Amino acid sequence: MQTESASERRTRRKAVEQFIHQQLDDIEPRIKRLEEMRHIATNEGKTVHTYLESLRKKALHVERQRQTLLDQDARAISHISQLNQQYEHLEVLIRQRKVLISQYESDAARLDLQLQAMKHARTHAYPTTCQFCHSPIHMSAPTEQDILIVSTEIEHIHGIQADVETDLAILVDKADKVQRELQLKQQQHRQNMHTLESDIQPIAQHMQQDIEQIAHAEQLHAEYAELLALHARFNKALDNADQATSNNGKYKPREYFQGDFRYSMSNTIRNILRQCHFPGADIADFSETSFDVEIAGYSKADEQGKGYCAFLNSVVMLAFHDYLNKQSEHAPGWLLIDTPLHGFDEGTRSTEGSSMKAGLFSYLAKQAVSQQIIIIENTNHMAGIPLDENANIVEFSKDKRSGRYGYLDGVYDVSDES
């Protein structure tokens, strides 16, 4: 501790406090729930241990209900499987009966056609000569016996067809009953799953959590008390160290930034430079020593020349502004940048889609959606830069009678006061 700097002590204090508060945040909800359990047990006239035993008995009862429901559902699923097989078998039989009926209808229709022809031949004599080739025809007319045989066969087919239709009706009735029973069993299965998922399972899980929390009650209280004591000891030790080594040195704001400040600034700077089409975006970094951007380890003036300093200064300011908006309790919410393009010349790229100027102003337009950003720039530097339609452009005319005179409204040069 004697060799620690004030910054190191503050960092250590912050780390210790952050760790202890995190542990306390994790344990406090469990403590609160445990106190609720104690209150419930007291209201029921029980100690925590007796209340824990009653919870275990209830949990066992719920588990038995769950197992009973699962057993019932297993039998229902088995029955559903059997009914599905039975229904599929009945569907096959029904299709077979329908095919037979169709065949019998075709046979009966064919024989009936022959019968009508035979009856016609009995009353109308056959021609003796072919109408096409004029050859003689030798055909005898059908006898009554022939007609009787065909009629008998037709009646026989109709009888078989009637039997098959009766059998079909019985099969259809069975299939309807099986289908209704199948639907009832499926409904029972869905109801079992709903009861299990909506009623029994949540109750079982909740009771199990309560049991585990109460079972670890003593350990939980000891851990909580130890954390509080640890917090007090560390605070006291750190306070004593601060008092013993306190001095009246200069206030250095950079010592109060969080440990991720350099990392956050470097990432944000690289991201902004990429959006601005800067060629060295991926080798840019933020230096804690110079508190400024560096390109491949070199300062911006040494690496890029003076013309890029204003541009890179604006990028650093935007990154710092982004950090404050995310980390500070008092985020600024607005930003003013003076001549970000001062002395900046990128040659022919200024008119291309990869222009760094256009990229910078495009990024500024995106940032201005949720905050105010004011840019002061010479109009001759703005040529060829597309501006967002929501940008409010104000030109300073240096003329008291035309437009706005200057940045401070109502303030004029001494020579223009008259």
C-alpha positions as a printed NumPy array, in Angstrom:
array([[  0.   ,   0.   ,   0.   ],
       [  2.886,   2.387,   0.697],
       [  4.027,   2.186,  -2.94 ],
       [  0.544,   2.535,  -4.425],
       [ -0.404,   5.687,  -6.259],
       [ -3.713,   7.402,  -5.633],
       [ -4.937,   6.158,  -9.011],
       [ -4.021,   2.556,  -8.159],
       [ -5.813,   2.786,  -4.813],
       [ -8.92 ,   4.175,  -6.461],
       [ -8.806,   1.419,  -9.057],
       [ -8.42 ,  -1.23 ,  -6.367],
       [-11.241,   0.246,  -4.287],
       [-13.523,   0.331,  -7.319],
       [-12.671,  -3.267,  -8.246],
       [-13.248,  -4.52 ,  -4.683],
       [-16.498,  -2.597,  -4.303],
       [-17.725,  -3.794,  -7.687],
       [-16.982,  -7.415,  -6.757],
       [-18.626,  -7.204,  -3.335],
       [-21.701,  -5.369,  -4.621],
       [-22.086,  -7.931,  -7.382],
       [-22.027, -10.741,  -4.83 ],
       [-24.523,  -8.884,  -2.658],
       [-26.8  ,  -8.279,  -5.648],
       [-26.707, -12.008,  -6.41 ],
       [-27.481, -13.104,  -2.868],
       [-30.054, -10.493,  -1.794],
       [-32.986, -11.947,  -3.831],
       [-32.31 , -15.332,  -2.24 ],
       [-32.229, -13.743,   1.199],
       [-35.501, -11.97 ,   0.474],
       [-37.141, -15.211,  -0.65 ],
       [-35.841, -16.98 ,   2.439],
       [-37.361, -14.301,   4.671],
       [-40.675, -14.803,   2.885],
       [-40.453, -18.522,   3.64 ],
       [-39.724, -17.754,   7.27 ],
       [-42.732, -15.445,   7.427],
       [-44.995, -18.095,   5.882],
       [-43.696, -20.716,   8.318],
       [-44.306, -18.39 ,  11.274],
       [-47.866, -17.686,  10.15 ],
       [-48.498, -21.431,  10.005],
       [-47.063, -21.857,  13.503],
       [-44.042, -23.818,  12.303],
       [-40.3  , -23.55 ,  12.449],
       [-38.288, -23.388,   9.24 ],
       [-37.326, -27.056,   9.663],
       [-40.897, -28.258,  10.14 ],
       [-42.028, -26.068,   7.264],
       [-39.289, -27.613,   5.13 ],
       [-40.556, -31.108,   5.99 ],
       [-44.133, -30.159,   5.079],
       [-42.877, -28.776,   1.763],
       [-41.059, -32.023,   1.054],
       [-44.23 , -34.033,   1.754],
       [-46.232, -31.77 ,  -0.567],
       [-43.534, -32.073,  -3.216],
       [-43.642, -35.864,  -2.897],
       [-47.438, -35.783,  -3.303],
       [-47.123, -33.591,  -6.407],
       [-44.504, -35.951,  -7.825],
       [-46.856, -38.898,  -7.298],
       [-49.604, -36.983,  -9.12 ],
       [-47.182, -36.293, -11.938],
       [-46.172, -39.947, -12.187],
       [-49.807, -41.119, -12.091],
       [-50.67 , -38.724, -14.899],
       [-47.675, -39.919, -16.934],
       [-48.743, -43.559, -16.456],
       [-52.298, -42.744, -17.553],
       [-50.978, -40.9  , -20.572],
       [-48.7  , -43.794, -21.494],
       [-51.733, -46.115, -21.551],
       [-53.664, -43.544, -23.59 ],
       [-50.821, -43.316, -26.125],
       [-50.689, -47.115, -26.388],
       [-54.466, -47.221, -26.96 ],
       [-54.148, -44.448, -29.58 ],
       [-51.56 , -46.542, -31.426],
       [-53.867, -49.593, -31.403],
       [-56.833, -47.535, -32.599],
       [-54.76 , -46.071, -35.423],
       [-53.797, -49.56 , -36.588],
       [-57.401, -50.748, -36.327],
       [-58.68 , -47.729, -38.248],
       [-56.101, -48.204, -41.009],
       [-57.101, -51.896, -41.313],
       [-60.794, -50.95 , -41.555],
       [-60.   , -48.38 , -44.257],
       [-58.297, -51.134, -46.308],
       [-61.346, -53.424, -45.931],
       [-63.732, -50.609, -46.882],
       [-61.721, -49.834, -50.026],
       [-61.778, -53.545, -50.953],
       [-65.575, -53.756, -50.522],
       [-66.098, -50.666, -52.666],
       [-63.939, -52.164, -55.443],
       [-65.977, -55.441, -55.293],
       [-69.273, -53.558, -55.492],
       [-67.999, -51.645, -58.515],
       [-66.983, -54.906, -60.21 ],
       [-70.357, -56.573, -59.476],
       [-72.177, -53.543, -60.879],
       [-70.111, -53.788, -64.074],
       [-70.766, -57.552, -64.403],
       [-74.5  , -57.139, -63.841],
       [-74.675, -54.299, -66.401],
       [-72.828, -56.398, -68.996],
       [-75.125, -59.395, -68.476],
       [-78.231, -57.194, -68.545],
       [-77.117, -55.848, -71.942],
       [-76.78 , -59.421, -73.22 ],
       [-80.208, -60.294, -71.79 ],
       [-81.873, -57.378, -73.523],
       [-80.216, -58.396, -76.799],
       [-81.431, -61.991, -76.412],
       [-84.998, -60.845, -75.716],
       [-84.836, -58.567, -78.74 ],
       [-83.654, -61.47 , -80.891],
       [-86.673, -63.512, -79.787],
       [-89.075, -60.989, -81.338],
       [-86.935, -59.764, -84.215],
       [-85.406, -62.414, -86.508],
       [-81.746, -62.238, -87.298],
       [-80.893, -61.127, -90.892],
       [-79.795, -63.947, -93.145],
       [-77.213, -61.832, -95.001],
       [-74.386, -59.65 , -93.644],
       [-75.059, -55.977, -94.324],
       [-71.358, -55.332, -95.037],
       [-69.985, -58.323, -96.947],
       [-73.348, -59.815, -98.085],
       [-72.264, -63.251, -96.896],
       [-74.946, -65.602, -95.601],
       [-75.477, -65.674, -91.786],
       [-76.379, -68.915, -90.019],
       [-77.559, -67.967, -86.457],
       [-80.262, -69.511, -84.432],
       [-82.382, -67.379, -82.118],
       [-81.751, -67.742, -78.32 ],
       [-83.99 , -70.131, -76.504],
       [-86.007, -69.488, -73.371],
       [-83.492, -71.637, -71.522],
       [-80.65 , -69.303, -72.61 ],
       [-82.578, -66.284, -71.384],
       [-83.346, -67.992, -68.061],
       [-79.651, -68.793, -67.46 ],
       [-78.56 , -65.169, -67.991],
       [-81.41 , -63.844, -65.82 ],
       [-80.467, -66.248, -63.028],
       [-76.812, -65.136, -63.2  ],
       [-77.812, -61.479, -62.952],
       [-79.929, -62.17 , -59.852],
       [-77.033, -64.108, -58.317],
       [-74.657, -61.181, -58.859],
       [-77.183, -58.753, -57.356],
       [-77.477, -61.011, -54.301],
       [-73.71 , -61.109, -53.78 ],
       [-73.546, -57.332, -54.28 ],
       [-76.219, -56.797, -51.636],
       [-74.25 , -58.931, -49.156],
       [-71.088, -56.922, -49.862],
       [-72.973, -53.629, -49.433],
       [-74.3  , -54.847, -46.073],
       [-70.763, -55.8  , -45.032],
       [-69.535, -52.367, -46.219],
       [-72.116, -50.573, -44.065],
       [-70.979, -52.598, -41.019],
       [-67.32 , -51.74 , -41.704],
       [-68.089, -48.018, -42.156],
       [-69.989, -47.998, -38.867],
       [-67.049, -49.678, -37.094],
       [-64.613, -47.173, -38.643],
       [-66.768, -44.253, -37.424],
       [-66.801, -45.643, -33.891],
       [-63.034, -46.234, -33.919],
       [-62.473, -42.699, -35.211],
       [-64.649, -41.184, -32.471],
       [-62.835, -43.206, -29.822],
       [-59.503, -42.177, -31.335],
       [-60.472, -38.499, -31.141],
       [-61.484, -38.907, -27.487],
       [-58.157, -40.543, -26.625],
       [-56.216, -37.844, -28.468],
       [-58.164, -35.181, -26.588],
       [-57.358, -36.986, -23.331],
       [-53.646, -37.014, -24.271],
       [-53.676, -33.271, -25.012],
       [-55.447, -32.595, -21.727],
       [-52.889, -34.685, -19.84 ],
       [-50.014, -32.721, -21.413],
       [-51.721, -29.406, -20.647],
       [-52.265, -30.396, -17.02 ],
       [-48.666, -31.557, -16.722],
       [-47.109, -28.455, -18.316],
       [-49.45 , -25.793, -16.919],
       [-50.323, -27.131, -13.469],
       [-48.2  , -29.926, -12.059],
       [-44.763, -29.118, -13.507],
       [-44.643, -25.41 , -12.444],
       [-45.833, -26.276,  -8.934],
       [-43.212, -29.022,  -8.633],
       [-40.408, -26.749,  -9.839],
       [-41.454, -23.893,  -7.547],
       [-41.642, -26.174,  -4.526],
       [-38.264, -27.7  ,  -5.365],
       [-36.699, -24.24 ,  -5.53 ],
       [-38.191, -23.344,  -2.142],
       [-36.873, -26.588,  -0.664],
       [-33.37 , -25.953,  -1.98 ],
       [-33.348, -22.356,  -0.709],
       [-34.551, -23.291,   2.779],
       [-32.177, -26.276,   2.924],
       [-29.259, -23.881,   2.363],
       [-30.631, -21.228,   4.721],
       [-27.807, -21.309,   7.233],
       [-25.133, -21.261,   4.555],
       [-26.922, -18.396,   2.814],
       [-27.091, -16.254,   5.964],
       [-23.441, -16.952,   6.774],
       [-22.392, -16.007,   3.255],
       [-24.44 , -12.811,   3.375],
       [-23.013, -11.784,   6.761],
       [-19.464, -12.524,   5.581],
       [-19.918, -10.365,   2.501],
       [-21.195,  -7.447,   4.561],
       [-18.25 ,  -7.801,   6.954],
       [-15.842,  -8.099,   4.03 ],
       [-17.267,  -4.946,   2.512],
       [-16.837,  -3.05 ,   5.783],
       [-13.228,  -4.317,   6.279],
       [-12.152,  -3.395,   2.774],
       [-13.732,   0.029,   2.983],
       [-12.024,   0.68 ,   6.293],
       [ -8.656,  -0.539,   5.023],
       [ -8.901,   1.524,   1.846],
       [-10.063,   4.609,   3.755],
       [ -7.107,   4.288,   6.136],
       [ -4.717,   3.897,   3.218],
       [ -6.141,   6.993,   1.561],
       [ -5.798,   9.012,   4.772],
       [ -2.244,   7.817,   5.388],
       [ -0.996,   8.712,   1.93 ],
       [ -3.227,  11.676,   1.118],
       [ -1.487,  14.604,  -0.518],
       [ -2.369,  17.844,  -2.171],
       [ -1.141,  16.86 ,  -5.636],
       [ -2.681,  18.169,  -8.81 ],
       [ -6.055,  16.853,  -9.833],
       [ -5.613,  14.574, -12.859],
       [ -8.962,  13.765, -14.473],
       [ -7.568,  10.98 , -16.654],
       [ -6.878,   8.916, -13.506],
       [-10.609,   8.698, -12.858],
       [-11.582,   7.071, -16.132],
       [-12.696,   3.446, -15.978],
       [-10.345,   0.664, -16.975],
       [-12.034,   0.147, -20.332],
       [-11.601,   3.802, -21.388],
       [ -8.641,   3.264, -23.752],
       [-10.2  ,   0.107, -25.225],
       [-13.547,   1.835, -25.787],
       [-11.956,   4.939, -27.314],
       [ -9.766,   2.88 , -29.675],
       [-12.716,   0.808, -30.899],
       [-14.928,   3.862, -31.439],
       [-12.165,   5.801, -33.258],
       [-11.534,   2.885, -35.603],
       [-15.259,   2.515, -36.266],
       [-15.652,   6.236, -37.086],
       [-12.575,   6.209, -39.35 ],
       [-13.927,   3.197, -41.239],
       [-17.217,   4.999, -41.872],
       [-15.213,   8.041, -43.017],
       [-13.268,   5.857, -45.536],
       [ -9.943,   6.638, -43.777],
       [ -7.204,   4.357, -45.251],
       [ -5.466,   3.687, -41.917],
       [ -8.589,   2.986, -39.853],
       [ -7.556,  -0.529, -38.751],
       [ -4.124,   0.602, -37.453],
       [ -5.487,   3.591, -35.514],
       [ -5.328,   3.511, -31.716],
       [ -5.884,   5.751, -28.712],
       [ -2.818,   6.527, -26.594],
       [ -3.233,   7.084, -22.863],
       [  0.144,   8.801, -22.811],
       [ -0.653,  11.503, -25.36 ],
       [ -4.412,  11.215, -24.774],
       [ -4.82 ,  11.395, -28.535],
       [ -5.185,   9.239, -31.629],
       [ -2.154,   7.534, -33.112],
       [ -1.777,   5.865, -36.518],
       [  0.45 ,   2.765, -36.427],
       [  2.02 ,   4.118, -33.216],
       [  2.777,   7.571, -34.645],
       [  1.116,  10.817, -33.655],
       [ -1.372,  12.251, -36.125],
       [  0.911,  15.179, -37.048],
       [  3.953,  12.957, -37.708],
       [  2.041,  10.328, -39.669],
       [ -0.539,  12.323, -41.575],
       [  0.683,  15.91 , -41.679],
       [ -0.974,  19.065, -40.434],
       [ -3.785,  18.957, -43.021],
       [ -5.266,  15.865, -41.295],
       [ -4.971,  17.149, -37.724],
       [ -8.312,  18.971, -37.685],
       [-10.033,  15.97 , -39.276],
       [ -8.557,  13.519, -36.721],
       [ -9.205,  15.947, -33.84 ],
       [-12.893,  15.866, -34.8  ],
       [-12.842,  12.051, -34.822],
       [-11.294,  11.957, -31.322],
       [-13.878,  14.45 , -30.082],
       [-16.705,  12.331, -31.529],
       [-15.314,   9.192, -29.879],
       [-14.966,  10.964, -26.51 ],
       [-18.478,  12.383, -26.9  ],
       [-19.802,   8.856, -27.577],
       [-18.013,   7.539, -24.466],
       [-19.486,  10.274, -22.262],
       [-22.991,   9.663, -23.605],
       [-22.708,   5.965, -22.727],
       [-20.766,   6.128, -19.426],
       [-21.338,   9.503, -17.786],
       [-24.184,  10.155, -15.374],
       [-24.444,  13.613, -16.93 ],
       [-24.25 ,  12.899, -20.67 ],
       [-23.799,  16.157, -22.645],
       [-26.313,  15.347, -25.384],
       [-24.84 ,  17.957, -27.712],
       [-21.527,  18.668, -29.43 ],
       [-19.952,  21.684, -31.168],
       [-17.023,  21.234, -33.594],
       [-15.149,  24.195, -35.079],
       [-13.77 ,  23.802, -38.646],
       [-13.244,  20.017, -38.8  ],
       [-11.977,  20.383, -42.398],
       [ -9.428,  23.132, -41.714],
       [ -6.462,  22.589, -44.043],
       [ -7.817,  19.19 , -45.102],
       [ -7.211,  18.253, -48.76 ],
       [ -7.804,  14.742, -50.117],
       [ -7.36 ,  15.6  , -53.796],
       [ -9.717,  14.011, -56.337],
       [-11.26 ,  11.745, -53.673],
       [-13.237,  14.736, -52.397],
       [-15.684,  14.254, -55.277],
       [-15.82 ,  10.453, -55.151],
       [-18.073,   8.105, -53.183],
       [-15.113,   7.198, -50.926],
       [-14.534,  10.818, -49.863],
       [-13.441,  11.137, -46.228],
       [-15.162,  14.533, -46.004],
       [-18.478,  13.065, -47.158],
       [-17.965,  10.074, -44.82 ],
       [-17.378,  12.377, -41.839],
       [-20.505,  14.449, -42.495],
       [-22.544,  11.292, -43.127],
       [-21.462,   9.983, -39.701],
       [-22.306,  13.354, -38.108],
       [-25.792,  13.213, -39.665],
       [-26.399,   9.762, -38.145],
       [-25.255,  10.938, -34.704],
       [-27.494,  14.028, -34.895],
       [-30.647,  11.913, -34.979],
       [-30.877,  11.683, -31.165],
       [-28.796,  14.727, -30.128],
       [-27.7  ,  18.16 , -31.303],
       [-24.442,  18.529, -33.246],
       [-23.282,  21.987, -34.348],
       [-20.583,  22.279, -37.027],
       [-18.861,  25.578, -37.851],
       [-17.075,  25.37 , -41.2  ],
       [-16.004,  27.624, -44.074],
       [-18.303,  27.302, -47.098],
       [-15.387,  26.813, -49.5  ],
       [-14.527,  23.572, -47.634],
       [-18.055,  22.192, -48.101],
       [-18.094,  21.95 , -51.917],
       [-19.258,  18.555, -53.179],
       [-20.33 ,  17.258, -49.756],
       [-23.943,  15.918, -49.753],
       [-25.817,  17.056, -46.655],
       [-28.65 ,  15.261, -44.912],
       [-32.099,  16.681, -45.667],
       [-32.675,  17.187, -41.928],
       [-29.575,  19.365, -41.556],
       [-30.306,  22.983, -40.608],
       [-27.829,  25.104, -42.609],
       [-27.157,  28.667, -41.442],
       [-24.724,  30.856, -43.41 ],
       [-23.113,  33.835, -41.628],
       [-23.343,  36.768, -44.014],
       [-21.269,  39.361, -42.11 ],
       [-24.046,  41.684, -43.291],
       [-26.396,  43.262, -40.765],
       [-29.137,  43.659, -43.388],
       [-28.99 ,  40.19 , -44.994],
       [-29.271,  36.803, -43.268],
       [-27.514,  36.132, -39.977],
       [-24.512,  38.282, -39.249],
       [-22.443,  35.792, -37.235],
       [-22.448,  32.953, -34.717],
       [-23.415,  35.121, -31.719],
       [-26.741,  36.65 , -32.642],
       [-26.761,  40.432, -32.176],
       [-22.959,  40.705, -31.834],
       [-21.16 ,  42.681, -34.584],
       [-17.665,  43.84 , -35.448],
       [-16.831,  47.273, -34.108],
       [-16.475,  48.548, -37.661],
       [-20.072,  47.457, -38.443],
       [-21.689,  48.928, -35.334],
       [-22.781,  52.073, -37.106]])
